[in-house]
């Protein structure tokens, strides 16, 4: 049985997938999704904390360096 991006079970055929979508939309079946991992949560929190602590000049310098690295010839 195929699995979705969060490792949930998905039907392999088109008709089975359509039936699963209808059952979820009607409320007969509840799709249990896993919560994000600790890495995902801490990474988002770290990014927000970093953005709060940086000054405007520091953010500009980081953005300019990232842009130059993206656009340089390889």
Secondary structure, DSSP 8 states (H G I E B T S, - for coil): --B-TTS-B--SSHHHHHHHHHHHHHTSS--------HHHHHHHHHHHHHHHHS-HHHHHHHHHHHHHHHHS--
